[in-house]
Amino acid sequence: MKKTTISLAFISILLGGCSTTKDWSATGGSKADGVIRLSYEFGQFELPQVSEEQAILLAARRCAVWGYTHAEAFGGMTKQCNMPDGFGGCSNWIVTKEYQCTGSTAQ
């Protein structure tokens, strides 16, 4: 019984240690199209946890600089390897999501 408890505790620590909170950051966009691009990176052994609320707030702040009042997420995300590990896998990923600026102010 004691070995089982220790094993479960060890597994819980390992799994919990892999979960990592990631913040979105602005990585591009187009003022003419009213599009903001946000991204985050994570490593091979990380399970990224991201906040959609943080992303929307960041995108809306960036859109406000261009005269818009809101931002809405497009449908999907892209995930690209930015550090191949040499064995056909990837040791670092970048995830990118685009947001449409909406609610243009009077011009």
Long-range contacts (C-beta under 8 A, 24 or more apart in sequence): 18-45, 18-46, 18-47, 19-46, 19-47, 19-49, 20-46, 20-47, 20-48, 20-49, 21-48, 21-49, 21-50, 22-48, 22-49, 22-50, 23-50, 23-51, 23-54, 24-50, 24-51, 24-54, 24-55, 24-58, 24-97, 25-58, 26-58, 26-59, 26-62, 27-96, 29-62, 29-98, 31-66, 34-63, 34-66, 34-68, 34-100, 34-101, 34-102, 34-104, 35-98, 35-99, 35-100, 35-101, 36-62, 36-63, 36-71, 36-98, 36-99, 36-101, 37-96, 37-97, 37-98, 37-99, 38-96, 38-97, 38-98, 38-99, 39-94, 39-95, 39-96, 39-97, 40-94, 40-95, 41-82, 41-92, 41-93, 41-94, 41-95, 42-92, 42-93, 42-95, 43-91, 43-92, 43-93, 44-85, 44-89, 44-90, 44-91, 44-92, 48-95, 50-95, 55-97, 55-99, 56-99, 59-99, 59-101, 62-101, 63-99, 63-101, 63-102, 66-101, 67-104, 67-105, 67-107, 68-101, 68-102, 68-103, 68-104, 68-105, 69-102, 69-103, 69-104, 69-105, 70-101, 70-102, 70-103, 71-99, 71-100, 71-101, 71-102, 72-99, 72-100, 72-102, 73-97, 73-98, 73-99, 73-100, 74-98, 74-99, 74-100
